[in-house]
């Protein structure tokens, strides 16, 4: 009984600290949204579901708590920054826990290799979020 009460007390004391921890989470791109139709050359169930096209605009959307300042949005390929998509100096974090930025995919076709979007706080770079993988295909 004492152990249970101790555990409950520890949980109650740690819950506010956990709730107050700053975080950021991408909500789009999201793997459950098909941005563009799959092409006939894409093999079902082996390539990412989300597909973006070169030269097109897309909205990157995120939620956040306890983060101030500006964020940077990067297009990642194989775990490395391929291209920064946000303006120089980043973009404003947003308001009321929600933020968004329109980004343009590179105009030259690269490859359908899985890419990811990464967003991170320019004030506290360890506060970040990375999307699920997606493909980029030539604009049709």
N, C-alpha and C positions, 0 to 999 in steps of 0.2 A: 504494500500500500504506500509506503514511504517513497519507494522507487518511482511509482506512478506519479505521485504528487510532485516529486523533484523533476521528473521529465516534463510534466505539464508546466511547471513554473519556468523551466529553462526555455521551453517553446514559447511561452507567453512573453518572456523577456527578449527573446531573439527575433520574434516576428516583426516588431516595429523596425528593428535594424535592417532586416531583410527587405522590408517594404521601402525603406528610405534609400537603399542602394541604387545609384544611378545606372540606367541601362538604356540601350537603343535597340530596336528590332525592326528590320525591314519587313514590310507587309506586302510589298510589290516591287520587283517581280516575285511572283510566287508560283510554285510548281504546278498549282492546280488551275492556272489560267493559261489557255492557249492563246497567245498573242496573235499568231498568224497560223494559217493552215500548214500542216505538214506537207512536205513535197514528196513526190513519188519515190525519190531516191533515199528518203530517210527510212531507216529500218525500225518498225514499231517495237517498242519495249526495250530498245537498246540505246536510244538517243533521248536527250532531255525532252520533256513535254513542252516546255516553254520555248518558243522560237521567235526571235526578233529579226528584223530585216535591216540591212545596211542603209544608212542615210535617213532612216525614219526616226521620228520623235516618240519617246516613251516616257511615262511618268514613273519615277521612283518614289515610293511612299514608305514612311516609317512612323513608328510610335516611339515615344521616349518618356523617361521620368528622370528628373534630377540632373539633366544635361543642359548646359547653357552655351551660348556662343554660336560657333559655326561648325559645319560638318563638311567633310570631303567625300565625294562619290567617285569611286574608281571602278573601271572595267578590269576584271582580273582574268588572266589566262594561265592555267597550270600553276596557280598559287602566287603569281607575280603580277604586279601592276602592268597592264597592257596600255591603258590610257586613262587619264583623269578626265571625268565627264563633268564635274562641277566647275563653276567659274574659278578663276584665280582667286585665292583667298577664301574659297569655300562658299557655302550657301548657308543662310540663316537656319538654325535648328528647327524653327517652326513655332507654333503656339498651341497651348492647351494640350500638350502631349502628342501632337500630330505634326508631321512635316512632309513636304514633297518638293520635288524638283523635276522639271522636264529635262530630259537628256536626249542627245542625238547620237545614234550609233555611228561608228566610223563609216565614211562613204565608200571606201574601197572594201571589196570583199576579202575577207581574211581566210576563214575556214569555218566549218560547222563545229569544230572542236568545242567542247563545253567551256563556257565562260561563266563568270559570276559577277555580281555587283557587290561591292563592299562599301559600307558607309562607316565613317568613324569621326569621333569628336576631335576637332583641331585643338581644343583646350585640354582634353584628357584622351590621348590617342588609344589607350587600352579599352576605351568604351567603344565597341564596334559591333557590326553585324554583317554577315555575308549571306547572300541569297543562295538558293538551290541552283545547281547548274542549268544553263540554258544554251541554246544554239543560236548562232547568227548566220543568216542565209542572205544571198544577194537579193536586192530589192526587185520586186516583180512588177 
